[in-house]
Amino acid sequence: MAHHNTIFSQILKLIPRHEFNRLAKNHDGSRRSDAMSRWTQFVAMATAQLSGRSSLRDIESTIASQKHLSYHLGSGSVRRTTLSRVNKTLPSSFYEGLFARLYVRCQKGSPRHKFRFKRKLFSLDSSLLDVSLKVFPQANYNRMKAAFKLHVGLDHDGLIPAFAAVTPGKVGDQTQAKLMRFAKGSVLVFDRGYMDYKWHNQLTNKGIYWVTRIRTGAKYRILERSEVNKSQGVTSDQVIEYTSHRSSKNNLRPVRRVGYRDPLTGKHYVFTTNHFDWSAKTIAEIYKQRWQVELFFKWIKQNLKIKAFLGNTDNAVMTQVMVALCIYLILAYFKFQARISQSLQQITRLIHVNLFTRRDLIALFKPPPDPPSTPNQMVLL
């Protein structure tokens, strides 16, 4: 029988250690030789994500119970007090850098989105991470609760997060979106939480396309009408110009307004976009794909540990969330490279129950071989 390291060890080998160590040196500089290393911190936090540990004590006891495997993991011992201090003091920006490197590596093997155009498609959205107001008074969202906010730009090639940031809950979606940098020709889809005409105009000037829903009560005049195919659910296709005082002041470009009625629900939607060549039906289908980022938030909250936090500082929260996103990218990379048909949820569940078993990682997701056939007990001639 072939020898195999643990499933956990094989997952960690998907991360280039030389890149990890170089990134750690760039962010942290020289540290004491007896201090907890970045790699040990990452192994401990990854243990929490992949095994469902919910406290620092759980992480400590889990790793201690597998002490004989620490050599294969390449990590040192973990004490909960030390891990708590490291999560509090070592900047979470390191994991933002690791996330960016893992995304670049992951997208090379990711499948393309379903549309015929070859441009990159991103969905922008955010989700609140509720926390205790007593424990996190600095993250007060309103008088009743506190919350952090996870901002994500989801790449539809592979449905992987391309941009991510954690902020206090009051930080607006537009504020964070303006910090994201997209290549010329990219297509962005977002809801009305990103309604900023001036920002939309800036995207257009940069050669970036966008699709969103029109603001309720928007003031505009119609410059041009196009014929529509009502059998496809399209109710209108127009070129409009915003007429409010602020719009006139900002010298906004004309945009395209598309009305669409969903044939399944009967609900009517009105979209705006700066792309004038795609069919109105394609515009509606692009916005429909924005739902994928909602499913992403649902998945990560159900399968990784970002709802209960292991520290009570902003840095500890950001570290935990960014490690979770790094784990997501590692699992997605494994799925793409190994061409596994199972969903990420199925992959995560199988890893969860087999994390410290010794067997081949890829074989874990293959169907068991057929049992050997046995000849009949008696053959009558």
N, C-alpha and C positions, 0 to 999 in steps of 0.2 A: 504494500500500500504506500502511495506517495505521501511524503511528509508535507504538511501545510502549517503555516502560522495561523494565528487567530484571524477571524473575519475582520476584527477591528484593526489589526496590524496591516492587513492587506488594503484596507480602505485608506489608512494613513499614508501608505506608500504611493497613493495617487497624487500626493502633494510633493513637488520637487523640493527636497530638503535644502539644497544649496540656495534656491531662490528664497525659501522661507527664512533661512539664517541671514542671508544678505539683507533682506527687508528688515529683519529684527535689528540688525546692527545699524542700519540707516536711521531707524526710528528711535532706538533706545541708547545707542552709543555703547560705551564700555560699562559693564555692570559687575558687581562682585561675583566672584567665581562660585560662591556658595548660595547666591540668590536663585530663586525659582526662575528658570529660563522661560522664554516665550513659548518654546515647544512644549514644555511641561504644562504650562498654563493652558495651551490650546488642547492638549490631550485630555486634561481634566474637564474642560468645558465641553469638548466633543463627547466625552463619556456621558455627561449630563444630557446632551442632545440626543444621542443615539440609543441610550439605555433608559431614558425617561426618569433620570434622577431629579428630585425636586428640591434638594437642599445641599448645602456644603457638606454636612455630615454624611449624607448619602453618597456623595462623590468620593469623599475620603474613604469610607468603608468599602465601597465598590472597588476602588483601585487597590486598596490594601488587601482585599481578598484575592486579587489577581497579581500579587506582588511578583510572583515567579515569571510573569509575562512582561514585566516592565523593560527587560532587556530588548525584546523584540519591538516594543513600542518606542524605544529610544528616549524615554522620559525618566525623570527622577521621582522621588517620593512626593506625596501631596498631603499637606496638612491643611485643614479647613481655615485656620487662622491666617496661614501664609497665603492661601489662594484668595481669601477675602481681601487681604491687603494689596495683593498684586492687581486684582480686578479694580480696586479703588485708585491705585496710583499709576499703573502703567497706562499710557494713553491709548484710548480705543482707536485712535487714528491708524494704528498698526493694522488692525483688522479691516479697516476701510481699504488700505493698500493691498492687503491679501485678497480681499473680495474682488478688487479691480483686476488683479493678475489672474485669479481663477476664472473670472468672466471671459477674459481674452482667450484663455486656454480652452474654455468650455465651448465657446461659440464656433470654434474651428470644426467641430464635428456635429454641430446641432442641425436638425432638419429645418428646412425653410418653411416660412409661413405659406398659407394656402392660396394667396393671391398671385395672379400672373405677373404683376410688376415685381421688379427685382430690388426695389428700394427697401431699406430697413424700416420696419414698422414697430413702433413703441406705444405702449399704453401707459399713461401717467395716472397715478392715484395715490391716496394715502389711507392709513387705517389707524385708529386710536388704540393704544395699549393702556388699558385702565390700570391704575395703581392707587394705593391708599393715600389719601390726602394727608394723613398724620405722618406717614413714613416719608412721603415725597412732597413736602409743602412747596418746594421750588418748582414743581411741575403742575401747579394749580391750573385747572382747566376752567372751572367755574366754582361757585361757592359750595357746591355739593361734592365735587370729585376732582381728582388729579389724573393726568394722563400724559403719556408720551405719544408721539406720532411717528409712524414709520412711513416714509416717503419712498416710493418705488417707481422706477421706469422699467417696465417689463418688455423685454425683447421677444417678439413673436416668433423669431427663429429659435425654436426649441422651448419657448415659453419659460425663459430664464430671466432673473433680474439683472439688468444691465447697470442701473444706477440705484443707489439706496442710501438713505440717511435717516438718523433718528434725532428728533428734536422735541422740545417741550410741546405739549398739545396745542398751545395757542399759536404756534408758528403757522402762518397761512400756507396753503398749497402752492400758491403762485410764487411766494417768496423762495421756496426751495426749488421749484421748477426752473426758476431763472438762473440758478447756479449750475444746472445740468448743461452739459455741452454735447450737442448732437451734430453729426456730420451733415454736410450739405446734401440735400436730396432726401433726407430722412422724412418719414411720415409719423406724426404724432397724433394720438387720439386721446381725448380727455373730456371730462364732464364739465358742468357749469361751475364747479369749484375753481376752475382755472380761467374764469372769464375776466380777461384783461385785454381790452382791444389794443392797447399800446404794445403789449407783449406779443400779441398775435401779429401785429404789423412788423415788429422786429424780426420775428421768425420768418415772415415772408421775405423781408429784405435780405436775410441770410440764405435764402434758397431752401428753407425747410417747410414742408407741407404739414397741414394740420386739419383735423376734423373734430368738431364739437357740436353741442346743441346750442341753439340760439337762446339768448337771455330773455327771460319773461319780461314783457313790456318794452322790448327793444324798439327804438325809433329808427326808421329807415325809409328810403324811397327806392322803388324798383327802377332799375336802369334798363333791364333786358329780360325778356321771357323766352323760354325754350319749350318746345313741345315735349310732352311726357307720355310714357307708356303706362297707363293706369292699370293695365293687367299685371304689372310688376309691383304694384303697390305705391308707385310714385305719384304724388298728387300735385307737385309743383317743382319747377326748376328755374331759378331766377338769379340774376346778378343784381345785387343791392348795394346801396351806399348808406352808411349810418349817418343820421342827421342831428344827433344830439349836439349840444354846445361843446362838450368835451371831445366828442369824436371829430368835429370840425377843427378844433384847436390842434389836435394831434395829426392832422393830415392823413387820415387812414385811407388805405387803398380799398377799392370795391371788393366785395367777397361774394361767394356763391351761396345761395339759400336753397335747400332741398327739402321738400315736404315728403313724408313717407308714412304710409299706414301699414302697420304690421298685419299681414293676412291671418295670422293665428290668433292674436289677441284683440285686433281691431283698434289698438291704441295708435294715436297719431303723433309722429315725431317731426320736429323741424331741425335740420342740421345746417351748420354753416361751415365753409371750407374755403381755402385759398387755391384749391386745385380745380381748374375749369375744364379739363379734358376727360376725366373719368366719367363713366356713366353715373347717373343719379342712383341707380341700384347699387353700384360699387361703393358709393359714398355711404349708403345705409349699411351695407355689409361690413365696411371697415369699422363703423361705430359699434356695430353689434359685437365685434371682436373685443371691444373694451371690457366685456364681461370676464375675459380671461384673467385680468388682474384682480378682479373680485374673487375669483376662484383660487388664485394664488394666495391671497391673504387668508382665505378660509383654510386652505391646505396647511399653511405654515403654522397657523394657530392651533390646528388640531394635531399635528404630527411632530412639531418641535417645541422647545421650551421658551416661549416668549410671552407668556401670560403671567407667570409667577417668577419673580426675580430673586437672584441670589445675593444681591447687594442693595444698599439704599442710597447710592450716589449716582449721579448722572452717568459718570464714566463706567460704572459697573453695569448699568442697564444697557448702555450703548455697546459695551464689549459683548454682553450676552446675546444681544440681537444680531450683531454683525457676525459672531461665530455661527449662529443658527443659519444665516444666509450663506456663509462659506460652506457649511455642511450641505446645504441645498445644492449649491453649485458642484460640489464634489460628487454627490449622488447622481446629479444630472449628467455630469461628465462620464461617470461610470456607465450609466444607462446608454448614452450615445455611443461610447467606444465599444462596449460589449454587445451592442445591438439587442438589448433585452426588451422583450415585448411587454413585460409587466409594467404597470403604472408605478410612478414614484411612491405612491402610498403603499402598494404591495411590497416594493423593494424595501421601504423603511420598516415595515412590520416584520419582514423576514430577518432583516439585520438586527432589529431590536431583540428578538428571541434567540439569535445565534451569535451575538456580538463577540463572545469569548470562546466560541467553539473553534476547533481546529479542522477546517475543511476548505476546499477550494471555493473562493468567492463566487466565481462565475458559475460553477456547478450548483451552487445554492439555488440558482434561478432556472435551472434546466429541469425538465420533467424527469422523474426517476426512470431508470431503464426497465424495460419489460422483464418480468421474471422469466427465467429459463424454462423452456417448454419441456415437459416430461412425457416420455412415451407412454402409450396406453399400457395398463397393467397386463392386459391379455389381448392378443391379436388373433382373431378367428379367421382362418383361411377357408 
